[in-house]
């Protein structure tokens, strides 16, 4: 088969873990990213980092550098004509691949470096010990980066007023809605998600680039303990994304023509087949239900259709896995059995959750898996926000028949039914619990209930309670579907 010289390929991947306890010697995120790029060049069988048209950095939370891509370029001694940064969102690494694949195919780019990294573990420990790290202050005069990718406002004003805005509050609410829809008891469902997370940990245990290379039993995962306290019921600590890591990853993406000119061997090449990008209704307040993700269903189906694939044709999968509910929503929407191997990395709890950049590690790991199994195809699902922003990629070790194909079902999603949301004053009176979480204090005791409730006219209302008896009771039985009363301050009265 004669390849179009503009065919897009991934040619190099690098992943870096930093575990040092020497805070002064620890590398900052920019240096971690630069090392990941060097490793990606080595993985592409290159003696040096290639000249790049662009470096695009996934937005980092642990550096104050105004232009991380430029910082990486300076350390590498290269001068790309474009330096970009993404908005926040775990979808962004896959979105970058999709954007670059289109630009390479269209002749706008020849080679780009995609990179992201965090040194959250080191920064947290320095703050704890009152140590000022010798890192970038953020005061340097540096050209501003280009913004790459779409940004979205994710929180409705009413959500902010009720202080229900954190992923550790909202993903457990998806979980309780999924539990009620499955008709499992609390204990049955805890075991169900514990088994899922145990399978993810088993993958991380065999991944040399995973942060935690240990397999956990179901019992270990679901049983609260000193080291595994409840965070937001029904999740123990180990069911949450592990952001306390120092990790970086990078990918080199280019045209076949450029790869050949650099002498990169074809056995390094991985071909993006298709990609899609879309999002649910921006605000959780407006979604019809907590137990379904129609944008995942439509975006995933389109990515597969463009690749002329069915989900059963895919042998290597990595579903976004910040919390168990995300994996279940993704698998349900994509038509995947929850008992399949749904990760090639081990997920954000075990492989590591470096904020927005986990999926860069997933794509890097997927590349190595496809090189080992060149007859397989791979699917990566990246997620940002509250199961809000979605990016999909289908990959293979063989070229696509019709070049890289990209699409978005956003027009279909935007016309889907949406709920109205009521203010606390408007919602005062009877309501039915739709989904909830129970936040725990640092000692593992139930502290605050966060709930979504449905009013008789179908509107959604957000409510909370700090009553210990209610919080404790809601960790033991099924409360989805129960009646309660809301007062004009948005407080739950259930007894």
C-alpha positions as CSV (number, residue, x, y, z in Angstrom):
1,X,0.0,0.0,0.0
2,X,1.4,3.4,-1.0
3,X,1.1,5.8,1.9
4,X,0.1,9.4,1.4
5,X,3.1,11.4,2.7
6,X,0.6,13.5,4.7
7,X,-0.6,10.5,6.7
8,X,-0.5,11.2,10.4
9,X,1.5,8.9,12.7
10,X,2.6,8.8,16.3
11,X,6.3,7.9,16.4
12,X,7.5,8.4,19.9
13,X,6.3,8.2,23.5
14,X,7.9,9.0,26.8
15,X,6.7,8.6,30.4
16,X,8.5,9.9,33.5
17,X,8.0,9.1,37.2
18,X,9.7,11.0,40.0
19,X,9.7,9.5,43.4
20,X,12.5,11.4,45.2
21,X,12.0,12.7,48.7
22,X,14.8,15.3,48.2
23,X,12.6,18.4,47.7
24,X,15.4,20.7,46.6
25,X,16.7,18.3,44.0
26,X,13.3,17.3,42.7
27,X,12.6,18.3,39.1
28,X,9.8,20.9,38.5
29,X,7.0,20.1,36.0
30,X,8.8,21.8,33.1
31,X,11.9,19.7,33.6
32,X,9.9,16.6,34.0
33,X,8.1,17.4,30.7
34,X,11.4,18.0,29.0
35,X,12.7,14.6,30.1
36,X,9.5,13.0,28.8
37,X,10.2,14.6,25.4
38,X,13.7,13.3,25.4
39,X,12.4,9.8,26.2
40,X,9.9,10.1,23.4
41,X,12.6,11.0,20.9
42,X,14.6,7.9,22.1
43,X,11.5,5.8,21.7
44,X,11.3,7.0,18.1
45,X,14.9,5.7,17.6
46,X,16.2,9.3,17.3
47,X,19.5,10.5,18.7
48,X,18.1,13.9,19.6
49,X,14.8,15.7,20.0
50,X,13.7,16.7,16.5
51,X,12.9,20.2,15.3
52,X,9.2,20.7,15.9
53,X,6.8,23.0,14.3
54,X,4.8,23.2,17.5
55,X,4.9,22.2,21.2
56,X,1.5,21.9,22.8
57,X,1.3,21.5,26.6
58,X,-1.6,20.2,28.6
59,X,-2.4,22.8,31.3
60,X,-0.6,21.9,34.5
61,X,-1.7,22.8,38.1
62,X,1.7,22.5,39.7
63,X,3.7,25.0,37.8
64,X,3.4,28.8,37.7
65,X,5.2,29.0,34.3
66,X,3.3,31.3,32.0
67,X,4.1,29.3,28.9
68,X,5.1,25.7,29.8
69,X,5.5,24.7,26.1
70,X,8.1,27.5,25.7
71,X,9.8,26.5,28.9
72,X,10.1,22.9,27.6
73,X,11.4,24.2,24.2
74,X,14.1,26.3,26.0
75,X,15.3,23.3,28.0
76,X,15.5,21.2,24.8
77,X,17.2,23.9,22.8
78,X,14.6,24.0,20.0
79,X,12.5,26.9,18.6
80,X,9.1,25.8,17.5
81,X,7.0,28.4,15.6
82,X,4.0,27.7,17.8
83,X,3.8,27.1,21.6
84,X,0.3,26.3,22.9
85,X,-1.5,25.4,26.1
86,X,-4.8,23.7,26.6
87,X,-7.7,24.7,28.9
88,X,-8.2,22.4,31.9
89,X,-9.8,19.0,31.2
90,X,-8.8,15.4,31.1
91,X,-10.1,15.2,27.6
92,X,-7.3,17.5,26.3
93,X,-4.5,15.0,25.5
94,X,-6.7,13.2,23.1
95,X,-8.2,16.4,21.7
96,X,-4.6,17.5,21.0
97,X,-4.0,14.3,19.0
98,X,-7.2,14.9,17.0
99,X,-6.3,18.6,16.3
100,X,-2.7,17.8,15.3
101,X,-3.8,14.8,13.1
102,X,-6.0,17.1,11.1
103,X,-3.4,19.8,10.8
104,X,-0.7,17.4,9.7
105,X,-3.1,15.8,7.2
106,X,-3.9,19.3,5.8
107,X,-0.3,20.4,5.5
108,X,-0.4,22.9,8.4
109,X,2.1,20.9,10.6
110,X,4.8,18.4,9.9
111,X,5.8,17.5,13.4
112,X,4.4,18.4,16.8
113,X,5.4,17.5,20.4
114,X,2.5,17.0,22.9
115,X,3.5,17.1,26.5
116,X,2.1,17.4,30.0
117,X,3.4,17.0,33.5
118,X,2.8,17.5,37.2
119,X,4.9,17.6,40.3
120,X,2.0,17.7,42.8
121,X,3.6,15.3,45.2
122,X,6.7,17.4,45.6
123,X,4.8,20.7,45.8
124,X,2.5,19.2,48.5
125,X,5.4,18.1,50.6
126,X,7.2,21.4,50.2
127,X,4.1,23.3,51.4
128,X,3.7,20.9,54.4
129,X,7.3,21.6,55.5
130,X,7.3,25.3,54.7
131,X,10.0,25.0,52.0
132,X,10.1,27.3,49.1
133,X,11.0,25.4,45.9
134,X,13.5,26.9,43.5
135,X,11.0,26.7,40.6
136,X,9.6,29.2,38.2
137,X,7.9,32.1,40.1
138,X,5.5,33.0,37.3
139,X,6.9,36.6,37.2
140,X,9.1,36.1,34.2
141,X,8.4,38.0,31.0
142,X,7.5,35.3,28.5
143,X,5.4,35.4,25.3
144,X,1.9,34.2,26.0
145,X,1.1,30.7,24.6
146,X,-1.7,30.1,22.1
147,X,-4.8,28.6,23.6
148,X,-5.4,25.2,22.0
149,X,-8.8,23.5,22.4
150,X,-12.3,24.6,23.4
151,X,-12.9,25.9,27.0
152,X,-16.3,25.5,28.7
153,X,-17.9,27.0,31.8
154,X,-18.8,23.9,33.8
155,X,-20.6,25.2,36.9
156,X,-24.1,26.7,37.0
157,X,-24.4,29.6,39.4
158,X,-26.9,27.6,41.5
159,X,-24.4,24.8,41.9
160,X,-21.8,27.3,43.1
161,X,-24.2,28.8,45.5
162,X,-24.9,25.4,47.1
163,X,-21.1,24.7,47.0
164,X,-21.6,21.5,45.1
165,X,-18.8,21.9,42.6
166,X,-16.0,19.4,43.3
167,X,-15.5,16.1,41.4
168,X,-15.2,14.3,44.8
169,X,-18.8,15.4,45.5
170,X,-20.4,14.9,42.1
171,X,-18.9,11.6,40.8
172,X,-20.2,9.8,43.9
173,X,-23.6,11.2,42.9
174,X,-23.3,9.5,39.5
175,X,-22.5,6.4,41.4
176,X,-25.6,6.4,43.6
177,X,-27.7,7.0,40.6
178,X,-26.1,4.1,38.8
179,X,-26.6,1.9,41.9
180,X,-30.3,2.7,42.1
181,X,-30.8,2.1,38.3
182,X,-29.1,-1.3,38.7
183,X,-31.3,-2.2,41.7
184,X,-28.3,-3.5,43.6
185,X,-28.3,-3.1,47.4
186,X,-25.6,-0.8,48.9
187,X,-23.5,-3.8,49.9
188,X,-23.9,-5.5,46.5
189,X,-22.9,-2.3,44.6
190,X,-19.9,-1.7,46.8
191,X,-18.6,-5.1,45.9
192,X,-19.4,-4.5,42.2
193,X,-17.3,-1.4,42.1
194,X,-14.6,-2.9,44.3
195,X,-14.2,-5.7,41.8
196,X,-14.0,-3.3,39.0
197,X,-11.3,-1.3,40.7
198,X,-9.4,-4.5,41.7
199,X,-9.2,-5.4,38.0
200,X,-7.8,-1.9,37.3
201,X,-5.2,-2.3,40.0
202,X,-4.1,-5.6,38.6
203,X,-3.3,-3.9,35.3
204,X,-1.3,-1.2,37.0
205,X,0.6,-3.9,38.9
206,X,2.1,-5.0,35.5
207,X,2.6,-1.5,34.1
208,X,6.2,-0.4,34.7
209,X,5.1,3.3,34.2
210,X,2.3,3.1,36.8
211,X,2.6,5.1,40.0
212,X,1.3,2.3,42.2
213,X,2.4,-1.1,40.9
214,X,0.3,-3.2,43.3
215,X,-2.8,-5.3,42.9
216,X,-5.5,-4.6,45.5
217,X,-8.2,-7.1,46.5
218,X,-11.9,-6.1,46.4
219,X,-12.0,-6.2,50.1
220,X,-9.0,-3.9,50.5
221,X,-10.6,-1.4,48.1
222,X,-14.1,-1.2,49.7
223,X,-13.2,-1.5,53.4
224,X,-12.6,1.8,55.2
225,X,-9.4,2.0,57.2
226,X,-6.8,4.5,58.5
227,X,-5.1,4.5,55.1
228,X,-8.3,4.1,53.1
229,X,-10.8,6.4,54.7
230,X,-14.2,7.3,53.2
231,X,-14.0,10.5,51.2
232,X,-17.3,11.0,49.4
233,X,-19.5,8.0,50.0
234,X,-19.8,5.5,48.4
235,X,-16.0,6.0,47.7
236,X,-13.1,5.2,49.9
237,X,-9.8,7.0,49.2
238,X,-8.5,4.4,46.9
239,X,-11.5,4.8,44.6
240,X,-10.5,8.4,44.0
241,X,-8.1,9.7,41.4
242,X,-4.5,9.8,42.9
243,X,-3.3,13.2,42.1
244,X,-0.4,13.1,44.6
245,X,2.1,12.2,42.0
246,X,5.1,13.6,40.1
247,X,4.6,12.4,36.5
248,X,5.0,13.6,32.9
249,X,4.3,12.1,29.5
250,X,5.0,13.2,25.9
251,X,4.1,12.1,22.4
252,X,5.7,13.0,19.1
253,X,3.2,13.1,16.2
254,X,4.2,13.8,12.6
255,X,3.6,13.1,8.9
256,X,4.9,10.0,7.2
257,X,7.0,12.2,5.0
258,X,8.7,13.8,8.1
259,X,9.2,10.4,9.8
260,X,10.9,9.1,6.7
261,X,13.2,12.1,6.4
262,X,14.2,11.6,10.1
263,X,14.8,7.9,9.5
264,X,12.2,6.8,12.1
265,X,11.7,3.0,11.6
266,X,8.2,2.0,10.5
267,X,7.9,-0.4,13.4
268,X,7.6,2.7,15.7
269,X,4.7,4.1,13.8
270,X,1.1,4.1,15.2
271,X,-1.7,5.4,13.1
272,X,-4.5,7.5,14.5
273,X,-7.5,6.2,12.5
274,X,-10.3,8.5,13.7
275,X,-11.2,11.0,16.4
276,X,-14.3,12.7,17.8
277,X,-14.8,15.5,20.3
278,X,-18.0,16.5,22.0
279,X,-19.6,17.4,25.3
280,X,-22.7,16.8,27.4
281,X,-24.9,19.8,28.3
282,X,-22.3,22.0,30.1
283,X,-24.0,22.0,33.5
284,X,-24.9,18.9,35.4
285,X,-27.9,20.9,36.5
286,X,-29.4,20.6,33.0
287,X,-28.8,16.9,32.3
288,X,-31.8,14.6,32.2
289,X,-30.2,12.0,34.5
290,X,-27.1,11.1,36.5
291,X,-27.1,7.6,35.1
292,X,-26.6,8.1,31.4
293,X,-24.0,10.0,29.2
294,X,-25.5,10.4,25.8
295,X,-22.5,12.4,24.5
296,X,-20.3,9.4,25.2
297,X,-22.7,7.1,23.4
298,X,-22.9,9.4,20.3
299,X,-19.2,10.4,20.3
300,X,-17.9,6.9,20.7
301,X,-20.3,5.5,18.1
302,X,-19.2,8.1,15.6
303,X,-15.5,7.4,16.2
304,X,-16.1,3.7,15.6
305,X,-18.2,4.3,12.6
306,X,-15.7,6.6,11.0
307,X,-13.1,3.8,11.5
308,X,-15.5,1.2,10.1
309,X,-15.2,-0.7,13.4
310,X,-17.6,-2.1,15.9
311,X,-16.8,-2.0,19.6
312,X,-16.1,-5.8,19.5
313,X,-13.4,-5.2,16.9
314,X,-11.4,-3.2,19.5
315,X,-8.8,-5.3,21.4
316,X,-7.1,-2.6,23.5
317,X,-9.2,-0.1,25.5
318,X,-8.5,2.7,27.9
319,X,-11.6,4.3,29.5
320,X,-11.2,7.4,31.6
321,X,-11.2,6.3,35.2
322,X,-11.1,9.2,37.7
323,X,-13.8,7.4,39.7
324,X,-15.6,4.1,39.2
325,X,-18.8,5.9,38.0
326,X,-16.9,7.3,35.1
327,X,-15.8,3.9,33.9
328,X,-19.4,2.5,34.3
329,X,-20.9,5.4,32.4
330,X,-18.4,5.0,29.6
331,X,-18.7,1.3,29.3
332,X,-22.5,1.5,29.4
333,X,-22.6,4.1,26.7
334,X,-20.1,2.3,24.5
335,X,-21.7,-1.1,24.8
336,X,-18.8,-2.6,26.7
337,X,-19.2,-5.3,29.4
338,X,-17.9,-4.0,32.7
339,X,-16.0,-7.3,33.1
340,X,-13.8,-6.6,30.1
341,X,-10.3,-5.2,30.5
342,X,-11.2,-1.6,30.2
343,X,-7.8,-0.1,30.8
344,X,-4.3,-0.6,29.5
345,X,-2.6,1.7,32.0
346,X,-4.4,0.9,35.3
347,X,-6.4,4.0,35.7
348,X,-6.1,7.3,37.7
349,X,-6.2,5.6,41.1
350,X,-3.3,3.3,40.5
351,X,-1.4,4.3,37.3
352,X,-1.6,7.8,38.6
353,X,-3.9,10.8,38.1
354,X,-1.7,13.8,37.1
355,X,-4.6,16.1,36.8
356,X,-5.3,16.9,33.2
357,X,-2.6,14.7,31.7
358,X,-3.6,11.1,32.5
359,X,-4.7,10.3,29.0
360,X,-1.3,11.3,27.6
361,X,0.0,8.3,29.6
362,X,-2.8,6.2,28.3
363,X,-2.0,7.0,24.7
364,X,1.7,6.4,25.4
365,X,0.9,3.0,26.9
366,X,-1.5,2.2,24.1
367,X,1.3,2.8,21.6
368,X,3.5,0.2,23.3
369,X,0.6,-2.3,23.4
370,X,-0.2,-1.9,19.7
371,X,3.5,-2.3,18.8
372,X,3.4,-5.6,20.7
373,X,0.0,-6.6,19.2
374,X,0.0,-5.0,15.7
375,X,-3.1,-6.9,14.6
376,X,-5.2,-5.2,17.2
377,X,-7.1,-1.9,17.2
378,X,-7.3,0.5,20.2
379,X,-9.9,2.9,21.6
380,X,-9.1,5.7,24.0
381,X,-11.8,7.7,25.8
382,X,-10.8,10.9,27.5
383,X,-13.1,12.8,29.8
384,X,-13.0,16.3,31.4
385,X,-15.2,18.0,33.9
386,X,-18.0,16.1,35.5
387,X,-18.3,13.4,32.7
388,X,-18.8,16.6,30.6
389,X,-16.1,16.9,27.9
390,X,-15.3,13.9,25.8
391,X,-12.6,13.0,23.3
392,X,-12.2,9.7,21.5
393,X,-9.4,8.2,19.4
394,X,-9.2,4.9,17.5
395,X,-5.7,3.7,16.7
396,X,-4.0,0.9,14.9
397,X,-0.5,-0.2,13.8
398,X,-1.7,-0.1,10.2
399,X,-2.7,3.0,8.2
400,X,-6.4,4.0,7.8
401,X,-7.9,3.4,4.4
402,X,-9.2,6.9,3.9
403,X,-6.8,9.0,6.0
404,X,-7.5,10.3,9.5
405,X,-11.2,11.1,9.9
406,X,-12.7,13.4,12.5
407,X,-16.2,14.4,13.5
408,X,-18.4,15.7,16.2
409,X,-22.0,14.8,17.1
410,X,-22.4,18.1,19.0
411,X,-25.4,19.3,17.0
412,X,-27.3,16.1,18.0
413,X,-26.3,16.5,21.7
414,X,-27.3,20.1,21.9
415,X,-31.0,19.4,21.0
416,X,-31.4,16.6,23.6
417,X,-33.9,17.3,26.4
418,X,-32.6,19.2,29.4
419,X,-33.9,19.9,32.8
420,X,-34.5,23.3,34.3
421,X,-32.9,24.0,37.7
422,X,-34.6,25.7,40.6
423,X,-33.1,28.1,43.2
424,X,-33.3,27.1,46.8
425,X,-36.2,29.5,47.4
426,X,-38.1,28.1,44.4
427,X,-37.5,24.5,45.5
428,X,-38.8,24.9,49.1
429,X,-41.2,22.0,49.8
430,X,-41.4,18.3,48.9
431,X,-38.9,16.7,46.6
432,X,-37.6,13.2,45.6
433,X,-33.9,12.3,46.0
434,X,-32.4,11.6,42.6
435,X,-28.7,11.2,43.5
436,X,-26.5,11.9,46.5
437,X,-23.1,11.7,48.1
438,X,-22.0,11.9,51.7
439,X,-18.8,13.8,52.3
440,X,-16.7,12.6,55.2
441,X,-14.3,14.5,57.5
442,X,-10.5,13.8,57.8
443,X,-11.3,11.2,60.5
444,X,-13.6,9.3,58.1
445,X,-16.9,10.3,59.8
446,X,-19.9,11.3,57.7
447,X,-20.2,15.1,57.7
448,X,-22.2,16.6,54.8
449,X,-24.9,15.3,52.5
450,X,-24.9,16.7,48.9
451,X,-28.0,15.8,46.9
452,X,-29.8,16.4,43.7
453,X,-33.6,16.3,44.0
454,X,-36.4,16.3,41.5
455,X,-39.5,18.6,42.1
456,X,-43.0,17.6,41.1
457,X,-42.7,19.7,37.9
458,X,-39.5,17.9,36.8
459,X,-37.1,20.7,37.8
460,X,-33.8,19.7,39.5
461,X,-32.9,21.2,42.9
462,X,-29.6,21.0,44.7
463,X,-29.6,20.5,48.5
464,X,-27.3,19.8,51.4
465,X,-27.5,18.8,55.1
466,X,-24.9,18.8,57.9
467,X,-27.1,16.7,60.2
468,X,-25.0,13.8,61.4
469,X,-27.9,11.4,61.8
470,X,-29.0,11.9,58.2
471,X,-25.5,11.7,56.8
472,X,-24.8,8.5,58.7
473,X,-28.1,6.9,57.6
474,X,-27.5,7.7,54.0
475,X,-24.3,5.6,54.0
476,X,-26.3,2.5,55.0
477,X,-29.4,2.3,52.9
478,X,-30.7,3.3,49.5
479,X,-32.0,6.9,49.5
480,X,-32.5,7.4,45.8
481,X,-36.2,7.7,45.2
482,X,-37.0,8.7,48.8
483,X,-39.2,11.7,49.6
484,X,-37.8,14.6,51.6
485,X,-38.5,18.3,52.3
486,X,-36.3,21.2,51.3
487,X,-36.4,24.5,53.1
488,X,-35.8,27.9,51.5
489,X,-32.1,27.7,52.3
490,X,-31.7,24.5,50.3
491,X,-31.3,22.3,53.5
492,X,-32.7,18.7,53.5
493,X,-35.2,17.7,56.1
494,X,-35.8,14.0,55.9
495,X,-36.8,12.9,59.4
